[in-house]
């Protein structure tokens, strides 16, 4: 929290699945311990666990039996994540956010909810071939997710910084993000 602004600062890492956002955020946290880590994947996982305990038994008896993270449910979960980010900033906490803004509505909602706060967006780019290789190696991602997100996640974004994780070393990426954070403080 700065002396002139009572709110926390946010760095939002936006990129496709397997682009290197989480690795970058973890390295950033070691160098900037005054930041908290908020990840859309973690938020969705926690909400899904609660949802599955309460509603999956009901869905199993329903003829609709749709995947619980389809359509409006996923959309609603992401919008609550944006509320969480805003809450941290209102409380004067600095955050580094790991996000996949693949839908224009998600981008617009986040921008609207954080308009009053010091936020910098970092575009985390990576070539499609590298994304697909990383996706297969991880084994915790649905194959094809990175390809779906590749052409969508950066549309309409205005970045304070863009990094290319398949062309830049992790150290150079980290140095640039730390520099941006220091300039924001």
C-alpha positions in Angstrom: 0.0 0.0 0.0 1.4 3.4 -0.9 1.2 6.6 1.1 -0.9 8.3 -1.5 -3.2 5.4 -2.2 -4.9 3.5 0.6 -5.6 0.6 -1.6 -3.5 -2.3 -2.6 -1.9 -2.7 -6.0 -2.7 -5.5 -8.5 -0.6 -7.1 -11.2 -2.8 -9.2 -13.4 -1.0 -11.9 -15.4 -3.2 -12.8 -18.3 -2.4 -15.6 -20.7 -3.5 -18.9 -22.1 -3.3 -22.1 -20.0 0.3 -23.4 -19.8 1.8 -20.0 -20.8 3.8 -19.8 -17.6 1.7 -17.5 -15.4 1.8 -19.6 -12.3 5.6 -20.2 -12.5 6.1 -16.5 -13.0 3.8 -15.6 -10.1 5.5 -18.1 -7.7 8.9 -16.6 -8.5 7.5 -13.1 -8.1 6.2 -14.0 -4.6 9.6 -15.1 -3.5 11.0 -11.6 -4.5 7.9 -9.6 -3.4 6.5 -11.2 -0.2 4.2 -8.2 0.4 2.0 -9.6 -2.4 -0.7 -12.2 -2.2 -1.3 -14.8 -4.9 -4.8 -15.1 -6.4 -5.4 -17.6 -9.2 -8.6 -18.2 -11.1 -7.8 -21.9 -11.3 -7.6 -22.2 -7.5 -10.7 -20.1 -7.0 -12.7 -22.3 -9.5 -11.4 -25.5 -7.9 -12.5 -24.4 -4.4 -15.9 -23.4 -5.6 -16.3 -26.6 -7.6 -15.5 -28.7 -4.6 -18.2 -27.0 -2.6 -20.6 -27.2 -5.6 -19.9 -30.9 -6.1 -20.5 -31.8 -2.5 -23.8 -29.9 -2.4 -25.2 -30.3 -6.0 -23.7 -33.2 -7.8 -25.8 -35.7 -5.9 -28.9 -33.7 -7.1 -27.6 -33.5 -10.7 -27.0 -37.2 -10.8 -30.7 -37.7 -10.3 -31.5 -35.1 -12.9 -32.2 -35.7 -16.6 -30.1 -32.6 -17.4 -26.9 -33.9 -15.8 -24.7 -31.3 -17.5 -21.0 -30.6 -16.7 -21.1 -28.3 -13.7 -18.5 -25.9 -15.2 -20.6 -25.1 -18.3 -22.2 -21.8 -19.4 -23.5 -19.5 -16.7 -22.1 -21.4 -13.8 -18.5 -21.0 -15.0 -19.2 -17.3 -15.9 -20.6 -16.7 -12.4 -17.6 -18.3 -10.7 -15.2 -16.1 -12.6 -17.2 -13.0 -11.7 -17.0 -13.9 -8.0 -13.2 -14.2 -8.5 -13.2 -10.6 -9.6 -15.1 -9.6 -6.5 -12.4 -11.4 -4.4 -9.6 -9.4 -6.1 -11.5 -6.1 -5.4 -11.9 -7.1 -1.8 -8.1 -7.6 -1.4 -7.4 -4.2 -2.9 -10.1 -2.5 -0.8 -8.3 -4.0 2.3 -5.0 -2.5 1.2 -3.5 -5.8 0.1 -1.2 -6.1 -2.9 -2.0 -9.0 -5.2 -0.5 -10.8 -8.2 -3.4 -12.4 -10.1 -3.1 -15.4 -12.4 -6.0 -15.2 -14.9 -7.2 -16.4 -18.2 -9.5 -13.6 -19.6 -10.8 -15.7 -22.5 -14.2 -14.1 -22.6 -14.9 -10.4 -23.4 -17.5 -10.4 -20.6 -14.8 -11.5 -18.1 -12.4 -8.8 -19.2 -15.1 -6.1 -19.1 -16.3 -7.2 -15.7 -12.7 -7.2 -14.2 -11.9 -3.8 -15.7 -15.2 -2.3 -14.4 -14.7 -3.8 -10.9 -11.1 -2.6 -10.6 -11.4 0.8 -12.3 -10.9 2.6 -8.9 -7.7 0.7 -8.0 -4.1 0.7 -9.1 -3.9 -2.2 -11.5 -1.4 -3.2 -14.2 -2.0 -5.9 -16.7 0.8 -8.1 -17.9 0.3 -10.1 -21.1 1.9 -13.5 -20.8 2.4 -14.8 -24.4 3.7 -18.1 -25.6 3.6 -19.7 -29.1 0.9 -22.3 -29.7 3.3 -25.1 -30.4 5.0 -24.5 -27.0 1.7 -24.2 -25.2 0.5 -27.6 -26.6 3.8 -29.3 -25.6 3.5 -27.9 -22.1 -0.1 -28.8 -21.8 0.7 -32.5 -22.6 3.6 -32.6 -20.2 1.5 -31.2 -17.3 -1.1 -33.9 -17.5 -3.5 -31.8 -15.3 -5.1 -29.9 -18.2 -7.7 -30.8 -20.8 -5.8 -31.3 -24.0 -6.8 -28.6 -26.5 -7.6 -25.9 -23.8 -4.6 -23.8 -24.7 -5.4 -23.9 -28.4 -9.0 -22.7 -27.6 -7.7 -19.9 -25.4 -4.7 -18.9 -27.7 -6.6 -16.6 -30.0 -9.0 -15.3 -27.4 -7.2 -14.5 -24.2 -5.4 -11.3 -25.4 -8.2 -9.8 -27.5 -9.1 -6.3 -26.4 -6.4 -6.1 -23.8 -4.2 -3.1 -23.1 -1.0 -4.3 -21.3 1.5 -2.3 -19.3 3.9 -5.1 -20.1 4.1 -8.0 -22.5 6.4 -11.0 -21.9 7.0 -14.0 -24.1 7.8 -17.0 -22.0 9.0 -19.2 -24.8 11.4 -16.5 -26.1 12.6 -15.0 -22.8 14.3 -16.6 -19.8 12.3 -17.0 -16.6 14.8 -14.6 -15.0 14.2 -11.9 -17.6 10.4 -12.3 -17.3 10.6 -12.0 -13.5 12.9 -9.0 -13.7 10.5 -7.1 -16.0 7.5 -7.9 -13.8 9.3 -6.9 -10.6 10.3 -3.6 -12.3 6.7 -3.0 -13.2 5.6 -3.6 -9.6 8.2 -1.3 -8.2 7.1 1.5 -10.6 3.5 1.0 -9.5 4.3 1.2 -5.8 
